[in-house]
Amino acid sequence: MPLAPAQAVALAQSSPSIGARDLAILLGLNLIWGVNLVISRVGLAEIPAILFTLLRFAILAVCLVPWLRVRRDQMGTLVVAAVFIGALQFSLYFWGVGMATNVSSVAIASQLGVPFSTLLSVALLGEIVHWRRWTGIALSFAGILVMGFDREVASQWQSLSLVIAGAFVGCVGLIAIKKLHGFSPLELQAWISWLSLPVLLVLSLEFERPDLSVLAHVSLGAWGALLYTAIAASLVAHTTYFYLVQRYPVTSVAPVTTLSPVFSVVLCVLFLGEVLSVRLVVGGLCTLAGVAIITLREKHIVDTGT
């Protein structure tokens, strides 16, 4: 799952147009994220969703120990950010993905984090939004409504609701992250991972009551899917994305992330045998167009301050 554009805005720096090599890297990152949605299904078929999320963050937490730094004046805000953008967002997301019968619609619905983050910025931070971004917000939600009229998509409303809820709570965490200062990307990932672990442990014990002996029988493919989502999709891809955002204007980079769900949809058709209905295609294009409009408008705000 790529970061919402607003998460990257604070890190943006003015720089020349994105180079061919870095553009190829960015496309590769989107492919990694696109594959992640499909491959995580392999792990979720054998490991309960919240436990899967717990193990994912445990792997990240161990890898990121060297980047932990205690910042006493910001720990309260950091805890709120970690719980929402880490434990709650990803447990809801993987729970929804695990339940989904049509993964393509889930890939598109997960993009609602972009309009949600804009709406919460208006409500909680007093940000001013003009007609172009309102148009993008309207298109994003209209696309989801159009997809909802598809019979197969409508039948999996529970999984879509979980993914959309995950996108929303992630944006609540994003508001808290906007109040933090002085954190490097890897330091922030380290704290989110460590602070998410106790919350995920409680949630898994309460809602899943997992029999941990089952983990001894999990296939190598499922373990591989878990490692992929932790190391490739999160540690490698997100860290590289931060590098690109720091090097180039944010929306020379961020709009390209709308390709991630496109890759997911293509892979779902090729490897999961999903069939794309007219409503799903039209609704998906509508939502992604809305996300692109919101993101491109962020470019004007970052570059001109208006």
Residue pairs with C-beta under 8 A, 6 or more apart in sequence:
1 33
1 36
1 37
1 90
1 93
1 110
1 233
1 260
2 29
2 30
2 33
2 237
2 238
2 241
2 257
2 260
3 238
3 241
3 257
4 113
4 114
4 117
4 170
4 171
4 174
5 114
5 117
5 250
5 251
5 254
5 257
5 294
5 295
5 298
6 114
6 117
6 118
6 121
6 174
6 178
6 298
7 117
7 174
7 177
8 241
8 242
8 245
8 250
8 253
8 254
9 250
9 298
9 301
9 302
10 178
11 185
11 242
11 245
11 246
11 250
12 245
12 246
12 248
12 249
12 250
12 302
13 246
13 247
13 248
13 249
14 249
14 303
15 247
15 248
15 249
15 252
16 248
17 248
17 252
18 26
18 244
18 248
18 252
18 253
22 244
22 247
22 248
23 256
25 240
25 244
26 241
26 244
26 253
26 256
27 256
27 259
29 237
29 240
29 241
30 256
30 257
30 259
30 260
30 263
31 263
32 232
32 233
32 236
32 237
33 233
33 237
33 257
33 260
33 263
33 264
34 107
34 259
34 260
34 261
34 262
34 263
34 264
34 266
34 267
35 228
35 233
35 263
35 264
35 267
36 228
36 229
36 232
36 233
37 97
37 103
37 106
37 107
37 110
37 261
37 264
37 267
38 103
38 264
38 267
38 268
38 271
38 272
39 225
39 228
39 229
40 52
40 94
40 97
40 225
40 228
40 229
41 97
41 98
41 103
41 225
41 272
42 221
42 222
42 224
42 225
43 52
43 222
43 223
43 225
43 226
43 229
44 52
44 94
44 97
44 98
44 225
45 98
45 222
46 218
46 219
46 222
47 55
47 215
47 218
47 222
47 226
48 204
48 208
48 210
49 91
49 94
49 95
49 97
49 98
49 208
50 91
50 94
50 95
50 200
50 203
50 204
50 207
50 208
51 204
51 208
51 210
52 94
52 98
52 226
53 87
53 90
53 91
53 94
53 200
54 197
54 200
54 201
54 204
55 226
55 230
56 90
56 226
56 229
56 230
56 234
57 86
57 87
57 90
57 192
57 193
57 196
57 197
57 200
57 230
58 193
58 197
59 226
59 227
59 230
59 231
60 189
60 190
60 193
60 230
60 234
60 235
61 190
61 193
61 194
61 197
63 230
63 231
63 235
64 186
64 189
64 190
64 193
64 235
65 190
67 184
67 186
67 187
67 189
67 190
68 187
68 190
68 191
68 194
69 187
71 78
71 182
71 183
74 180
74 181
74 182
77 176
77 179
77 180
78 176
78 180
78 191
78 195
79 195
80 173
80 176
81 173
81 174
81 176
81 177
81 180
81 192
82 173
82 191
82 192
82 194
82 195
82 196
83 173
83 195
83 196
83 199
84 169
84 170
84 172
84 173
84 176
85 169
85 170
85 172
85 173
85 174
85 176
85 177
85 192
86 173
86 192
86 193
86 195
86 196
86 199
87 195
87 196
87 199
87 200
87 203
88 166
88 169
88 170
88 173
88 199
89 166
89 167
89 169
89 170
89 173
90 166
90 196
91 166
91 200
91 203
92 162
92 163
92 165
92 166
92 169
93 110
93 162
93 163
93 166
93 167
95 159
95 162
95 166
96 106
96 158
96 159
96 160
96 161
96 162
96 163
96 166
97 103
97 106
97 159
97 163
98 159
99 156
99 158
99 159
99 162
100 106
100 156
100 159
100 160
100 163
101 152
101 155
101 156
101 159
102 152
102 153
102 156
102 274
102 280
103 264
103 268
103 272
103 274
104 264
104 265
104 268
104 269
104 274
104 276
104 280
104 284
105 147
105 150
105 153
105 156
105 160
105 280
105 284
106 159
106 160
106 163
107 260
107 261
107 264
107 265
107 268
108 143
108 144
108 147
108 261
108 265
108 283
108 284
108 287
108 288
109 144
109 147
109 160
109 163
109 164
109 167
109 287
110 163
110 166
110 167
110 261
111 140
111 167
111 258
111 261
111 287
111 288
111 291
112 140
112 141
112 144
112 164
112 167
112 168
112 287
113 167
113 168
113 170
113 171
114 140
114 291
114 294
114 295
115 136
115 137
115 140
115 141
115 290
115 291
115 294
116 167
116 168
116 170
116 171
117 171
117 174
118 127
118 129
118 133
118 137
118 294
119 137
120 171
120 172
120 174
120 175
121 127
121 129
121 175
122 128
122 129
124 175
125 175
125 178
129 137
130 297
132 293
132 297
133 293
133 294
133 297
135 290
135 293
136 289
136 290
136 291
136 292
136 293
136 294
136 297
137 290
137 294
138 290
139 286
139 287
139 289
139 290
139 293
140 286
140 287
140 290
140 291
140 294
141 287
141 290
142 283
142 286
142 287
142 290
143 282
143 283
143 284
143 285
143 286
143 287
143 288
143 289
143 290
144 164
144 283
144 287
145 283
146 279
146 282
146 283
146 286
147 153
147 279
147 280
147 283
147 284
147 287
148 154
148 157
148 160
148 283
149 279
150 277
150 279
150 280
150 283
152 277
153 160
153 279
153 280
177 188
180 188
183 191
185 238
185 239
185 242
186 239
189 234
189 235
189 238
189 239
204 210
241 253
241 257
244 253
245 253
245 254
249 299
249 302
249 303
250 298
250 299
250 302
251 295
251 296
251 298
251 299
251 302
252 299
254 295
254 298
255 292
255 295
255 296
257 295
258 288
258 291
258 292
258 295
261 284
261 288
262 288
265 276
265 284
268 274
269 275
269 276
300 306
